Amino acid sequence: MAESFFATLKHELIGTQPWPSRSAAHTAIFEWIESWYNLHRLHSSLGSRCPVDYEAALAA
């Protein structure tokens, strides 16, 4: 599971641009995890749906 996470991180964020500093890379990685990865990745415990879709279905 960790390999999948790091492959996605490298493909979608780290490999897309040069980083001027370690701090800038750290901030970008944190924002990517909190704003995209945690909200959009599929969870088997949610019936292979992302949390956003799962919560929308519960609210409907």
C-alpha positions as a Markdown table, in Angstrom:
| # | Residue | x | y | z |
|---|---|---|---|---|
| 1 | Met | 0.0 | 0.0 | 0.0 |
| 2 | Ala | 2.8 | 2.4 | 0.8 |
| 3 | Glu | 4.4 | 1.8 | -2.6 |
| 4 | Ser | 1.2 | 2.8 | -4.3 |
| 5 | Phe | 1.0 | 6.0 | -2.3 |
| 6 | Phe | 4.6 | 7.1 | -3.0 |
| 7 | Ala | 4.2 | 6.2 | -6.7 |
| 8 | Thr | 1.1 | 8.5 | -6.9 |
| 9 | Leu | 2.9 | 11.2 | -5.0 |
| 10 | Lys | 5.9 | 11.1 | -7.3 |
| 11 | His | 3.8 | 10.9 | -10.5 |
| 12 | Glu | 1.3 | 13.7 | -9.6 |
| 13 | Leu | 3.4 | 16.2 | -7.6 |
| 14 | Ile | 7.1 | 15.7 | -7.1 |
| 15 | Gly | 8.1 | 15.0 | -10.7 |
| 16 | Thr | 6.1 | 17.9 | -12.1 |
| 17 | Gln | 8.4 | 20.8 | -11.2 |
| 18 | Pro | 11.7 | 21.8 | -9.6 |
| 19 | Trp | 11.6 | 22.7 | -6.0 |
| 20 | Pro | 13.4 | 25.9 | -4.9 |
| 21 | Ser | 13.8 | 24.6 | -1.3 |
| 22 | Arg | 13.1 | 21.7 | 0.9 |
| 23 | Ser | 10.5 | 23.8 | 2.8 |
| 24 | Ala | 8.6 | 24.6 | -0.4 |
| 25 | Ala | 8.5 | 20.9 | -1.3 |
| 26 | His | 7.4 | 20.0 | 2.3 |
| 27 | Thr | 4.5 | 22.5 | 2.1 |
| 28 | Ala | 3.4 | 21.3 | -1.3 |
| 29 | Ile | 3.4 | 17.7 | -0.3 |
| 30 | Phe | 1.4 | 18.5 | 2.9 |
| 31 | Glu | -1.2 | 20.4 | 0.8 |
| 32 | Trp | -1.4 | 17.7 | -1.8 |
| 33 | Ile | -2.1 | 15.0 | 0.8 |
| 34 | Glu | -4.6 | 17.1 | 2.8 |
| 35 | Ser | -6.5 | 18.7 | -0.1 |
| 36 | Trp | -6.5 | 16.0 | -2.8 |
| 37 | Tyr | -5.2 | 12.5 | -1.8 |
| 38 | Asn | -7.2 | 12.1 | 1.4 |
| 39 | Leu | -10.4 | 13.4 | -0.3 |
| 40 | His | -10.3 | 11.6 | -3.7 |
| 41 | Arg | -8.6 | 8.3 | -3.3 |
| 42 | Leu | -10.8 | 5.2 | -3.3 |
| 43 | His | -11.4 | 3.4 | 0.0 |
| 44 | Ser | -12.3 | -0.2 | 0.0 |
| 45 | Ser | -14.1 | 0.3 | 3.4 |
| 46 | Leu | -16.4 | 2.8 | 1.7 |
| 47 | Gly | -17.4 | 0.4 | -1.1 |
| 48 | Ser | -14.6 | 1.5 | -3.4 |
| 49 | Arg | -15.7 | 5.1 | -3.3 |
| 50 | Cys | -13.9 | 8.3 | -2.4 |
| 51 | Pro | -14.9 | 10.0 | 0.9 |
| 52 | Val | -16.4 | 13.0 | -1.0 |
| 53 | Asp | -18.8 | 10.7 | -2.9 |
| 54 | Tyr | -19.6 | 8.6 | 0.1 |
| 55 | Glu | -20.5 | 11.6 | 2.2 |
| 56 | Ala | -22.6 | 13.0 | -0.6 |
| 57 | Ala | -24.5 | 9.7 | -0.9 |
| 58 | Leu | -25.2 | 9.7 | 2.9 |
| 59 | Ala | -26.5 | 13.3 | 2.8 |
| 60 | Ala | -28.9 | 12.5 | -0.1 |
